[in-house]
Amino acid sequence: MDIELREYLEGMKAALTADIKGLTVDNKGLKADMKGLKADIERVEAELKVDIERVETALLTEFHKWASPAEARARTHAAALRAIDLEMESLTERVQKLEDR
């Protein structure tokens, strides 16, 4: 019986050793896959960064195109309102002088 047990244990040891070697090979494959995945992620991140910068630039350009004329119009309106205010002050003074007589 000792011989049978020894043979069984040696068979189990051989099977376990083979399994461990298989797992080591699988582990190396997984490590290679992880490196490839990491490279893919870095590439996608770089592409995404470029796309985001392109969109930001386009948005800022379009905003500037819109804002420049709007700002100019606002300045024109503000100047017109100041002129109207000055004219109103002048007219108010003239009416006040006429009423004081």
Backbone as JSON, one array per atom type, in Angstrom:
{
  "sequence": "MDIELREYLEGMKAALTADIKGLTVDNKGLKADMKGLKADIERVEAELKVDIERVETALLTEFHKWASPAEARARTHAAALRAIDLEMESLTERVQKLEDR",
  "N": [[0.81, -1.19, 0.0], [1.97, 1.19, 0.61], [3.52, 1.73, -1.61], [1.62, 2.16, -3.57], [0.37, 4.46, -2.57], [2.53, 6.22, -2.63], [3.02, 6.32, -5.41], [0.58, 7.43, -6.23], [0.7, 9.93, -4.94], [2.99, 10.98, -6.17], [2.05, 11.14, -8.76], [0.02, 13.03, -8.38], [1.62, 15.18, -7.61], [3.04, 15.61, -9.97], [0.93, 16.32, -11.64], [0.04, 18.67, -10.37], [2.35, 20.22, -10.62], [2.46, 20.49, -13.39], [0.09, 21.93, -13.75], [0.73, 24.28, -12.37], [2.83, 25.23, -13.97], [1.38, 25.71, -16.28], [-0.31, 27.74, -15.37], [1.59, 29.71, -14.9], [2.43, 30.27, -17.5], [-0.01, 31.24, -18.5], [-0.25, 33.47, -16.86], [1.86, 35.05, -17.77], [0.91, 35.6, -20.31], [-1.38, 37.06, -19.64], [-0.17, 39.28, -18.47], [1.08, 40.38, -20.7], [-1.19, 40.98, -22.2], [-2.33, 42.93, -20.53], [-0.41, 44.95, -20.7], [-0.74, 45.62, -23.37], [-3.38, 46.52, -23.28], [-3.1, 48.7, -21.58], [-1.52, 50.34, -23.21], [-3.37, 50.8, -25.26], [-5.33, 52.22, -23.84], [-3.88, 54.53, -23.15], [-3.42, 55.54, -25.71], [-6.05, 56.09, -26.56], [-6.74, 58.01, -24.64], [-4.95, 60.05, -25.37], [-5.89, 60.65, -27.95], [-8.45, 61.51, -27.29], [-7.86, 63.77, -25.79], [-6.79, 65.42, -27.77], [-9.08, 65.71, -29.37], [-10.79, 67.03, -27.55], [-9.41, 69.44, -27.17], [-9.61, 70.45, -29.76], [-12.38, 70.84, -29.99], [-12.78, 72.69, -27.91], [-11.29, 74.85, -28.9], [-12.74, 75.42, -31.24], [-15.23, 76.12, -30.12], [-14.53, 78.38, -28.57], [-13.64, 80.07, -30.6], [-16.0, 80.44, -32.11], [-17.57, 81.64, -30.13], [-16.16, 84.0, -29.74], [-16.47, 85.14, -32.26], [-19.19, 85.68, -32.13], [-19.38, 87.28, -29.84], [-17.82, 89.58, -30.27], [-19.13, 91.37, -32.24], [-21.49, 91.72, -30.74], [-20.59, 92.97, -28.44], [-19.62, 95.32, -29.56], [-22.02, 96.41, -30.52], [-23.31, 96.79, -28.06], [-21.64, 98.74, -26.92], [-22.11, 100.81, -28.74], [-24.85, 101.28, -28.3], [-24.72, 102.07, -25.62], [-23.27, 104.44, -25.86], [-25.07, 105.93, -27.36], [-27.18, 106.13, -25.53], [-25.92, 107.64, -23.53], [-25.58, 110.01, -24.95], [-28.27, 110.69, -25.36], [-29.03, 111.07, -22.69], [-27.46, 113.35, -22.07], [-28.62, 115.18, -23.82], [-31.21, 115.22, -22.77], [-30.69, 116.33, -20.25], [-29.84, 118.84, -21.05], [-32.19, 119.83, -22.28], [-33.88, 119.73, -20.06], [-32.73, 121.66, -18.42], [-33.16, 123.93, -20.05], [-35.97, 124.02, -20.06], [-36.41, 124.41, -17.37], [-35.29, 126.95, -17.03], [-37.07, 128.44, -18.56], [-39.43, 128.1, -17.13], [-38.77, 129.35, -14.76], [-38.87, 132.06, -15.34]],
  "CA": [[0.0, 0.0, 0.0], [2.87, 2.33, 0.62], [3.95, 1.98, -2.99], [0.47, 2.74, -4.27], [0.21, 5.83, -2.08], [3.65, 6.99, -3.16], [2.77, 6.54, -6.84], [-0.53, 8.37, -6.31], [1.19, 11.25, -4.55], [3.9, 11.44, -7.23], [1.17, 11.52, -9.88], [-0.61, 14.3, -8.01], [2.67, 16.19, -7.65], [3.3, 15.89, -11.38], [-0.23, 17.04, -12.17], [0.09, 20.01, -9.8], [3.48, 20.92, -11.25], [2.02, 20.84, -14.75], [-0.91, 23.0, -13.62], [1.44, 25.51, -11.99], [3.53, 25.71, -15.18], [0.34, 26.26, -17.16], [-0.73, 29.01, -14.8], [2.69, 30.66, -15.12], [2.34, 30.68, -18.9], [-1.21, 32.07, -18.59], [0.04, 34.73, -16.19], [2.69, 35.84, -18.69], [0.01, 36.06, -21.36], [-2.21, 38.1, -19.07], [0.66, 40.47, -18.32], [1.23, 40.96, -22.05], [-2.49, 41.57, -22.55], [-2.48, 44.13, -19.72], [0.46, 45.98, -21.29], [-1.42, 46.06, -24.6], [-4.56, 47.28, -22.87], [-2.6, 49.99, -21.06], [-1.12, 51.12, -24.38], [-4.61, 51.21, -25.93], [-5.95, 53.27, -23.02], [-3.08, 55.75, -23.3], [-3.66, 56.05, -27.06], [-7.4, 56.66, -26.57], [-6.68, 59.25, -23.86], [-4.27, 61.07, -26.18], [-6.82, 61.05, -29.01], [-9.53, 62.25, -26.65], [-7.31, 65.09, -25.43], [-6.72, 66.2, -29.01], [-10.46, 66.04, -29.75], [-11.3, 68.04, -26.62], [-8.75, 70.72, -27.5], [-10.18, 70.93, -31.02], [-13.72, 71.33, -29.7], [-12.64, 73.92, -27.12], [-10.85, 75.91, -29.81], [-13.87, 75.77, -32.11], [-16.22, 76.83, -29.32], [-14.02, 79.71, -28.23], [-13.62, 80.85, -31.83], [-17.37, 80.84, -32.42], [-18.02, 82.59, -29.11], [-15.5, 85.28, -30.04], [-17.15, 85.69, -33.44], [-20.5, 86.18, -31.72], [-19.25, 88.29, -28.79], [-17.22, 90.83, -30.76], [-20.17, 92.28, -32.72], [-22.44, 92.01, -29.66], [-19.94, 93.96, -27.59], [-19.6, 96.58, -30.31], [-23.39, 96.94, -30.48], [-23.58, 97.26, -26.7], [-20.93, 100.01, -26.76], [-22.83, 101.8, -29.54], [-26.08, 101.61, -27.59], [-24.36, 102.81, -24.41], [-22.9, 105.79, -26.28], [-26.31, 106.6, -27.76], [-27.91, 106.45, -24.3], [-25.24, 108.77, -22.9], [-25.92, 111.21, -25.73], [-29.67, 111.03, -25.05], [-29.02, 111.63, -21.33], [-26.94, 114.72, -22.14], [-29.63, 115.99, -24.49], [-32.3, 115.37, -21.8], [-30.24, 117.29, -19.25], [-29.85, 120.16, -21.69], [-33.59, 120.23, -22.43], [-34.42, 119.96, -18.72], [-32.22, 122.97, -18.0], [-33.86, 124.97, -20.82], [-37.35, 124.1, -19.59], [-36.33, 124.98, -16.03], [-35.07, 128.4, -17.19], [-38.31, 129.02, -19.05], [-40.4, 128.07, -16.05], [-38.34, 130.29, -13.74], [-39.16, 133.43, -15.78]],
  "C": [[0.86, 1.26, 0.0], [3.29, 2.71, -0.8], [2.82, 2.64, -3.77], [0.26, 4.2, -3.86], [1.3, 6.73, -2.63], [3.44, 7.3, -4.63], [1.64, 7.54, -7.04], [-0.07, 9.79, -6.0], [2.13, 11.83, -5.61], [3.1, 11.87, -8.46], [0.49, 12.85, -9.62], [0.4, 15.45, -8.07], [2.96, 16.58, -9.09], [2.16, 16.7, -11.99], [-0.24, 18.48, -11.65], [1.22, 20.83, -10.42], [3.11, 21.36, -12.66], [1.01, 21.98, -14.7], [-0.23, 24.33, -13.28], [2.18, 26.08, -13.19], [2.54, 26.33, -16.16], [-0.14, 27.61, -16.68], [0.34, 30.09, -15.0], [2.66, 31.18, -16.56], [1.13, 31.59, -19.1], [-0.97, 33.44, -17.98], [0.89, 35.63, -17.09], [1.84, 36.4, -19.83], [-0.88, 37.19, -20.87], [-1.42, 39.41, -18.89], [0.86, 41.17, -19.66], [-0.07, 41.63, -22.49], [-2.7, 42.88, -21.79], [-1.62, 45.28, -20.27], [-0.17, 46.53, -22.56], [-2.63, 46.91, -24.28], [-4.16, 48.66, -22.35], [-2.19, 50.89, -22.22], [-2.35, 51.64, -25.13], [-5.29, 52.34, -25.17], [-5.2, 54.58, -23.18], [-3.31, 56.37, -24.68], [-5.03, 56.73, -27.14], [-7.42, 57.98, -25.79], [-6.03, 60.37, -24.65], [-5.19, 61.57, -27.3], [-7.95, 61.89, -28.45], [-9.08, 63.66, -26.28], [-7.24, 65.97, -26.66], [-8.11, 66.63, -29.45], [-11.04, 67.13, -28.85], [-10.7, 69.4, -26.93], [-9.32, 71.3, -28.78], [-11.57, 71.52, -30.79], [-13.66, 72.63, -28.91], [-12.25, 75.09, -28.02], [-11.99, 76.37, -30.71], [-14.92, 76.56, -31.34], [-15.77, 78.25, -28.98], [-13.99, 80.62, -29.45], [-15.02, 81.34, -32.17], [-17.91, 81.83, -31.4], [-17.42, 83.97, -29.39], [-16.15, 85.94, -31.25], [-18.49, 86.31, -33.07], [-20.33, 87.38, -30.78], [-18.71, 89.61, -29.31], [-18.27, 91.78, -31.31], [-21.17, 92.66, -31.62], [-21.87, 93.07, -28.74], [-19.91, 95.32, -28.28], [-20.99, 97.22, -30.31], [-23.72, 97.5, -29.11], [-22.88, 98.6, -26.46], [-21.64, 101.12, -27.53], [-24.11, 102.24, -28.83], [-25.78, 102.44, -26.33], [-24.0, 104.25, -24.77], [-24.14, 106.57, -26.67], [-27.11, 107.0, -26.52], [-27.25, 107.61, -23.55], [-25.56, 110.07, -23.62], [-27.35, 111.65, -25.45], [-29.76, 111.64, -23.66], [-28.52, 113.08, -21.33], [-27.97, 115.66, -22.77], [-30.81, 116.24, -23.54], [-31.92, 116.39, -20.72], [-30.29, 118.71, -19.8], [-31.28, 120.67, -21.82], [-34.23, 120.53, -21.07], [-33.98, 121.33, -18.21], [-32.94, 124.1, -18.74], [-35.29, 125.14, -20.33], [-37.36, 124.75, -18.19], [-36.14, 126.5, -16.1], [-36.34, 129.09, -17.64], [-39.36, 129.08, -17.94], [-40.05, 129.09, -14.97], [-38.69, 131.73, -14.11], [-40.46, 133.89, -15.28]]
}
